[in-house]
Amino acid sequence: MGKHTYRVVTRASDGSLRIRDFDSEEPLLRMHVKIGIDDCSTDLSLRGKPVFRGLIGPIPDGKGVARYESPEVFETLTKEWSRAQAKRRRRRTAAQIQADAAAAAAAQLELQSQ
């Protein structure tokens, strides 16, 4: 199994996010109480990772990173994520498709003439 990084995200006293990365779970075991292991994650690389009292996680956060968040950070980031508006995509009209095709054909002709 590949190397894993354990990332803990909490809130600093000034309100900013505080992110700490650990190369192994030993420092986490000294700071938090292990209450179980993850055995149901849909991300198979997280199965078997520890679950700690007072932290939400493990959450996948890129390749080889198991992320843990304080409940307050989890709630805040989840609310921000749910409020984010997805960009609305518009369909191209037939006129736009024809104009794009004509521009591409003109560019092709110009390249051929050079």
C-alpha positions as CSV (number, residue, x, y, z in Angstrom):
1,M,0.0,0.0,0.0
2,G,1.3,3.5,-0.9
3,K,2.4,6.1,1.6
4,H,-0.4,8.2,3.1
5,T,-0.4,11.7,4.5
6,Y,-2.8,12.6,7.3
7,R,-4.1,16.1,7.1
8,V,-5.9,17.8,10.1
9,V,-7.8,21.0,9.4
10,T,-8.9,23.1,12.4
11,R,-9.8,26.7,13.0
12,A,-7.0,29.0,14.4
13,S,-7.7,31.6,17.1
14,D,-7.8,34.4,14.4
15,G,-10.5,32.5,12.5
16,S,-8.3,31.2,9.6
17,L,-7.9,27.6,8.7
18,R,-5.0,25.8,10.3
19,I,-3.8,22.8,8.2
20,R,-1.3,20.3,9.6
21,D,0.1,17.4,7.7
22,F,1.5,14.2,9.3
23,D,3.4,11.4,7.6
24,S,2.1,8.8,10.0
25,E,-0.8,8.3,12.3
26,E,1.4,8.1,15.5
27,P,1.2,11.9,16.2
28,L,-2.5,11.8,15.8
29,L,-2.8,8.9,18.2
30,R,-1.0,11.0,20.8
31,M,-3.3,14.0,20.3
32,H,-6.7,12.3,19.7
33,V,-8.5,9.2,21.0
34,K,-8.9,6.5,18.3
35,I,-12.5,5.3,18.4
36,G,-12.5,2.9,15.5
37,I,-11.4,2.4,11.9
38,D,-13.1,3.4,8.7
39,D,-14.6,0.2,7.1
40,C,-17.3,1.7,4.8
41,S,-15.7,4.5,2.8
42,T,-16.4,4.4,-0.9
43,D,-12.8,5.5,-1.4
44,L,-11.1,2.2,-0.9
45,S,-7.7,3.8,0.0
46,L,-9.4,5.2,3.2
47,R,-10.6,1.9,4.5
48,G,-8.8,0.8,7.6
49,K,-7.8,4.4,8.4
50,P,-8.4,5.5,12.0
51,V,-11.5,7.4,13.2
52,F,-10.8,9.9,16.0
53,R,-13.1,11.3,18.7
54,G,-13.7,15.0,17.9
55,L,-12.7,14.9,14.3
56,I,-14.7,14.3,11.1
57,G,-13.0,11.9,8.8
58,P,-11.2,10.3,7.1
59,I,-12.1,12.3,4.0
60,P,-10.3,11.9,0.7
61,D,-8.2,15.0,-0.1
62,G,-6.2,14.2,-3.2
63,K,-4.1,11.2,-4.0
64,G,-2.7,9.6,-0.8
65,V,-4.1,12.2,1.6
66,A,-6.6,11.3,4.4
67,R,-8.2,14.5,5.7
68,Y,-9.7,15.0,9.2
69,E,-11.6,18.2,10.1
70,S,-12.9,19.6,13.3
71,P,-16.7,19.6,13.5
72,E,-16.8,23.4,13.2
73,V,-14.6,23.5,10.1
74,F,-16.6,20.6,8.5
75,E,-19.9,22.5,9.1
76,T,-18.5,25.8,7.7
77,L,-16.9,24.3,4.6
78,T,-20.0,22.2,3.9
79,K,-22.2,25.3,4.1
80,E,-19.9,27.2,1.8
81,W,-19.8,24.3,-0.7
82,S,-23.6,23.9,-0.7
83,R,-24.0,27.7,-1.4
84,A,-21.6,27.8,-4.3
85,Q,-23.5,28.3,-7.5
86,A,-22.6,26.0,-10.4
87,K,-21.8,27.9,-13.6
88,R,-24.8,27.7,-15.9
89,R,-23.9,26.3,-19.2
90,R,-25.7,27.6,-22.3
91,R,-26.3,25.7,-25.4
92,R,-24.8,27.0,-28.6
93,T,-27.3,28.1,-31.2
94,A,-27.3,26.8,-34.8
95,A,-26.0,30.2,-35.9
96,Q,-23.1,30.1,-33.4
97,I,-22.2,26.6,-34.6
98,Q,-22.2,27.7,-38.2
99,A,-20.1,30.8,-37.4
100,D,-17.6,28.7,-35.5
101,A,-17.4,26.2,-38.4
102,A,-16.9,29.1,-40.9
103,A,-14.1,30.6,-38.8
104,A,-12.4,27.2,-38.5
105,A,-12.6,26.7,-42.3
106,A,-11.2,30.2,-42.9
107,A,-8.3,29.5,-40.5
108,Q,-7.7,26.2,-42.2
109,L,-7.6,27.9,-45.7
110,E,-5.2,30.6,-44.4
111,L,-2.9,27.9,-43.1
112,Q,-2.9,26.0,-46.4
113,S,-2.2,29.2,-48.4
114,Q,1.0,29.9,-46.4
